[in-house]
Amino acid sequence: MVDTDEQSGPPYVAIGGPGADHVEIGDGRRLAFIAGPCVLEGRDFALSAARSLRKIAESLHIPLVFKASFDKANRTRVDSYRGPGLEAGLRILDAVRKETGLPVVTDIHEPAQADKAAAVVDLLQIPAFLCRQTDLLLAATRTGKPVLVKKGQFLAPDDMSHIVQKAKSSGGGAILVAERGTMLGYHDLVVDMRSLVIMRQCACPVVYDCTHSVQIPGGAAGVSSGRREFVAPLARAAVAVGCDAVFCETHPDPACALSDAGSQMRLEDFEPFAGELSELAAYCRASAWVPRS
């Protein structure tokens, strides 16, 4: 669902449906969260993580979408863990959705995966590296499901308007855009908070990915590492600048994670983190002031 009332500001996107929570992102709705492990590490693992996030969402009264990948197709090394694959991964995500009632999101890498994933999940994600792949974008939006497009690490934020126009040309699902850092030389990412403002020009909800933004791509002998200590400060800054949702990868024991061990947030830290950001968002939205140009 997309709100098309031009007087209401940037549109909001409704995620979820029968059997799952109804989550609205954008247009002044409460700050939402997209959270879960980087990659599916098994059915029991995913269900345990989702149950914990469900409890946190209920405790804090926050809108939350569960995320996890069935395939990390862009791992640096060929021997790195990728995930359970499309079919097995979707069965796990279906179980998460049915047991917890959380809407779910996963990323797709090929046009042929779009319809199969859309039959299970509530939101499709386009990875940053693939954000300009026309066939993939159109296949995702044609499913009718909302689509989250991560801004490529190589793109200027205003370039996302062309990607959104391309995605919307199918006449399909609603679009959200996400900031996840920009390459600075080799093995480093920086976050330009101006991009959160610039991407408002896309007339889509804007998401900030606080864990991928602190990655050190390929910085650990063929494996991406990260600077987890910067997750919270950057997330606070993004919420203060203004974003509609925060994307945060969480893991019960990040040091043992099979992907992105250096950047995922410890699951037990997510509740105070999300609570703080929710309060900050409410304060900033209530006291927002824009200077004259």
ZISUL-V451088 format. One line per field, one symbol per residue. burial: + if it has 16 or more other ideal C-beta (glycine too) atoms within 10 Angstrom, else -. A space follows every 50 residues. Layout:
# ZISUL-V451088
burial = ???
This chain:
# ZISUL-V451088
burial = -++------+++++++---++-+++++-+++++++++++++-+-++--++ -+++-++--+-++++++++++++-+------+++-+--++-++--++--+ +++++++++-+-++--++-+++++++++-++++--++++++++-++++++ +++-+-+--++-++-+++-+-+++++++++++------+-+-+-++-+++ -++++++++++++++++-+---++++++--++-++-++++++++++++++ ++-+--+++++++++-+--++-++--++-++------------
